[in-house]
Each structure stands twice: as structure tokens, then as C-alpha cells.
Amino acid sequence: MNRRRRTRLLAPLTIAAAWLWAALAGADQTAPRLDDLFAQLANAPGGRQAAAIEQRIWQAWFEHEDAAAAELLARARDRAQAGDAASAEMLFDELVAAHPAYAEAWNQRAILRYLQGDLDGSLADISQALALEPRHFGALSGRGQCLFHLERYAEAADAFRDALSINPWLESVRMQLDMLEALLNERAQPI
């Protein structure tokens, strides 16, 4: 599959995933209820139940013990969504400096950097988010997106698999993984 065709096929999914990731993302990875929510997500009997559990996980990630930090995150996201990337990045920088253990602050800055085309910066921020919350399926999905655009397809597929191992209900990630596996299999076939 040529690069132009791959890009044309993945562009809508990439944009949708990035905005969904941005729209849903939030932040207290230390919330005690998360362990139970992740167990429920893994055992959800269907998509509707899984979506409700996933939303509760995102809500927990939005929380922060410092109300000012949560407010700063909201302001930075608002600036990003308004198209003011420079102001948003300054606010995210302030937030990660003041609260370096706030996984979602790193994740949100990673999203902004991804949308600006700074894939290396995004990957660095994703690594920080995952060091704080290894179960962050949004960050893992974002890692897959970045690696895909860097044409590191096998690594991208691994990141998508990791996200699905935590949240098996991520249909857009499953579709991207299926496409990548087909691409990797195509490349592995002898000519």
C-alpha cells in the first residue's frame, strides 16, 4: 500500500482519534477507584457497559487534588480547542512544571504536540504520562498514532495492542491495528 493511500485511509481516523483523545482526556491516576474500574472494563459484558466504565475512568483522570491544577488543565484545553496552540502550550508547560506527577497534563500536552506535528515531543510527553499511569489507553493510542506517522509500523502496532489489552472496546484503535497488521503482513510477503 503506497504512502499516499495509507495517509488517505488513516487521515480521518487519525484526526477523529486525536480529537476524541483530546475531548475525553483528563487526570488523577492515583484515584483509588481506578483499579476497580479497570477490572470492570476488562470484564464488561458489552459495549454500552464498557463505554460507561470508560467514561468514569476519564472522569477520574480529569480530577486533581489541587483545584487550581484542574482549572489550569481546563484553560489549556480550551485554548487548544480555540486554536491558540501557543497559549495552550504555555499553560501546559506551566502545569507540568507545577505538577509533574499529573499524568493527564503530560497527555494533554502530547495531544497538542501531536496536532502541531511535533511527533518527537508528543512521544516524550506520552512516555511521561505512561510512567505515571501505565494503564492510560489514550496515551498508548496516541503513541501508536505518532509511531505510525513516523512509519515505525511494528512499534505502532505494538502500542495499539497494548491499548487494546487494557481497553478492548476501542474500535477505532482495533481498526487501525487491523490495517497495520495487513500492511505488515503485505510487507512480509516475498515478491
JOTA-V481548 format. One record per residue. N is the residue number from 1. SS is DSSP state (h for helix, s for strand, l for the rest). PSI is psi in whole degrees, -180 to 180 (NA if undefined). NEAR is the number of other ideal C-beta (glycine too) atoms within 12 Angstrom. Layout:
# JOTA-V481548
((N/SS/PSI/NEAR) (N/SS/PSI/NEAR))
This chain:
# JOTA-V481548
((1/l/128/18) (2/l/164/10) (3/h/-42/15) (4/h/-43/10) (5/h/-43/13) (6/h/-46/24) (7/h/-43/18) (8/h/-39/13) (9/h/-39/21) (10/h/-19/32) (11/h/-51/19) (12/h/-39/15) (13/h/-40/31) (14/h/-48/32) (15/h/-46/19) (16/h/-44/20) (17/h/-41/39) (18/h/-44/38) (19/h/-36/24) (20/h/-45/24) (21/h/-46/43) (22/h/-40/34) (23/h/-33/19) (24/h/-22/33) (25/l/148/47) (26/l/-139/36) (27/s/15/43) (28/l/94/31) (29/l/-7/39) (30/l/1/20) (31/l/124/26) (32/l/-30/12) (33/h/-12/19) (34/h/-40/29) (35/h/-47/17) (36/h/-42/16) (37/h/-40/30) (38/h/-37/30) (39/h/-43/15) (40/h/-41/23) (41/h/-44/33) (42/h/-28/23) (43/l/14/15) (44/l/135/22) (45/l/-13/13) (46/l/172/13) (47/h/-39/17) (48/h/-46/12) (49/h/-42/18) (50/h/-41/26) (51/h/-40/20) (52/h/-40/19) (53/h/-43/31) (54/h/-42/35) (55/h/-38/22) (56/h/-35/25) (57/h/-48/40) (58/h/-41/33) (59/h/-41/23) (60/h/-40/33) (61/h/-27/40) (62/h/-30/31) (63/l/154/27) (64/l/143/29) (65/l/-26/15) (66/l/110/18) (67/h/-32/14) (68/h/-35/16) (69/h/-44/32) (70/h/-39/27) (71/h/-42/19) (72/h/-40/31) (73/h/-45/41) (74/h/-43/27) (75/h/-42/24) (76/h/-43/40) (77/h/-40/36) (78/h/-43/19) (79/h/-43/25) (80/h/-45/34) (81/h/-25/22) (82/l/-3/14) (83/l/9/13) (84/l/74/19) (85/h/-38/24) (86/h/-47/16) (87/h/-41/20) (88/h/-45/32) (89/h/-38/29) (90/h/-41/20) (91/h/-42/30) (92/h/-41/44) (93/h/-44/24) (94/h/-42/24) (95/h/-46/37) (96/h/-28/33) (97/h/-42/17) (98/h/-30/20) (99/l/70/33) (100/l/-13/19) (101/l/10/24) (102/l/93/39) (103/h/-41/42) (104/h/-26/49) (105/h/-43/46) (106/h/-43/42) (107/h/-44/48) (108/h/-40/52) (109/h/-34/48) (110/h/-41/43) (111/h/-49/47) (112/h/-46/42) (113/h/-39/34) (114/h/-48/41) (115/h/-24/30) (116/l/-4/23) (117/l/7/17) (118/l/78/22) (119/h/-38/29) (120/h/-42/19) (121/h/-41/25) (122/h/-46/37) (123/h/-38/32) (124/h/-44/24) (125/h/-38/40) (126/h/-41/44) (127/h/-40/26) (128/h/-46/32) (129/h/-44/42) (130/h/-28/30) (131/h/-33/19) (132/h/-35/27) (133/l/86/36) (134/l/-17/22) (135/l/9/30) (136/l/90/43) (137/h/-26/45) (138/h/-44/47) (139/h/-39/45) (140/h/-41/40) (141/h/-42/48) (142/h/-40/50) (143/h/-44/42) (144/h/-42/46) (145/h/-49/45) (146/h/-48/37) (147/h/-37/31) (148/h/-47/39) (149/h/-21/31) (150/l/4/21) (151/l/30/19) (152/l/70/21) (153/h/-42/30) (154/h/-41/22) (155/h/-38/23) (156/h/-44/36) (157/h/-40/30) (158/h/-43/22) (159/h/-42/37) (160/h/-40/41) (161/h/-42/29) (162/h/-43/30) (163/h/-43/38) (164/h/-26/28) (165/h/-25/23) (166/h/-43/32) (167/l/92/36) (168/l/0/25) (169/l/11/29) (170/l/87/34) (171/h/-39/23) (172/h/-34/30) (173/h/-41/38) (174/h/-42/26) (175/h/-42/23) (176/h/-40/38) (177/h/-44/35) (178/h/-44/21) (179/h/-43/28) (180/h/-42/34) (181/h/-39/22) (182/h/-43/19) (183/h/-46/26) (184/h/-38/24) (185/h/-40/16) (186/h/-43/17) (187/h/-29/17) (188/h/-16/12) (189/l/135/9) (190/l/148/6) (191/l/NA/5))
